[in-house]
Amino acid sequence: MYEWISHGGCERCDAMEGFYDEEPVRPHPNCQCDIIHHETHTTHSIVAEVTDIDWTERRHWFEDGMWHWEGFFSITGDIRVQCANGTQLMDTFSKDYDWKLDADQPDFYPSGVDGWSDPWYRDAVAVGERLAEQCNEAFRCC
């Protein structure tokens, strides 16, 4: 389940506020809304939330009538696990991605991480599942 949180940037984003079964598509390229991925289980729930995206451009050049970019970016986020007994566990997860972009319009520039958020969320949920193993340990001990 995904939760769309608008920060009052525009009417389209405000209208999208709420919960979705699948990750909603951002309505415009400069969207600053939060999309929070929720995983729910019987013994715990996992929330993975992106907190920072850091772009680093290695180089760019104009060739054959189009711009080309290469670089990398890092996605960092918080993972919160809520155990059924009320215990809350937290961790931070970061992953780096390489990117290469060829654009046939001179004013086109990479401004988002569309397509990269799904793998980040899958990996973040896996980290959350490992963290959630402590929920089971907490049940046994108390």
N, C-alpha and C positions, 0 to 999 in steps of 0.2 A: 504494500500500500504506500502511496506517495501523498505527501501533504504540500500544498501550494500555499506559501505565505507571501502576500503582497506587502510592500512597504509604502503603498500610496503613490507609486510612481506614475501610473496612468490608469485610465478607466478599464482598458482591456485586462490588465493585470489584476486590478481590484475585483473584476468579475470572475476571475479564475480561482479566487481563494477557496480552499476546501480540500477534500480528499479524493484521490483517484486510484483506480486499480492498477493502471499503467502510468509510467512516467509521462507527465504532460509536456507538450512541446512549447518552448518559449515563444511568445507571440511576436517578438521583435529582437534584433541582434544585441541590443544594449540592455536587455532585461536584467535587473538587479534583484529580482525576487528570489526567495529561497525555495528549493524543492528538497524536502526532507524524506528520505526513504525509511519506512517503518517495516520491520520484520517482527512478527508476533508468533510466539510458541507457548505451549502450556506452562512451561517452567520459567520462562523469561520473555522479555521483549527487547528488541535491538533497534536503536535509532542511530543512523549514520547521517551526519550533516557536514557538508563541505563548508569550511571556514575560510579557506584562502586558496587562490589560484595565482601562481607566480610564473609569469612568462619570461623567458630569456631568449632573445633572438640571437642566434649565432652569426647569421649573415643574411643579406638580401641583395638581389641583383635583378637588373632588367635585361632580358635576353629573348630573342625571337618574338618580340612584340608583347611580352607578358612579364609580370613580376614573379619572382621565385623567392621563397623564404625557407630557411631552415633554422631549427632551434629546439628548445625543449621547454616543457612547463611542468610544474609540480602542483599536484592537488593535495591539500591537507585538510583534514577534517576531524571532528570529534565523534567518538563512538560511545554511546551510552547503553548500558545493559541494565534493565530493571528486572531483578529477580522476583519470583512470585512471593517470597517472604518479605519483600520490601527493601532488601539490600540493593543499592545502586552502585554499579561499577562503571568506571570511565577510562578511556584510553584515547590517544591521538594517533592517527594513521596518516602517513604521507606516501605518495607514490609519484615517481617521475615518468614522464612520457616524452619521447622524441617526436618531432613533427616536421613535415616537409609539405609545403604548399606551393602549387603553381596556379596563378590566377591570370586569366586572360583579360582582366580589366585593370588598368594602372592604379585605380583608387581603391581596389579591394585589399583588405588587410585582415588577417585572422583576429577575431575578437571574442571567440567563445570556445568552449570545450565540448560542443555537441559531438556526440559519438564516443567521447572518452569517459563520460560520467557513468555509463553502465558498467564498464569493467572496474572502475574505481569502487562503485557501490558493491559489486559482487565481492571484491577483495576485502572491502571494509566489513561486510557482513560476515565473511569468513573469520576475520580477526575478532569480531563480536562474538561469534560462536565459540571460539577458543576462550575468550574472556568469560563467556557464560558458563563454561565448565565449572567455574568457581561458585556459581549458583547452586549446582548440585552438591558441591562440597559443603556449602553453607547449610543446606537442608540436612545433611547427614550429621553435622556437628552440633546443631542447635535444636 
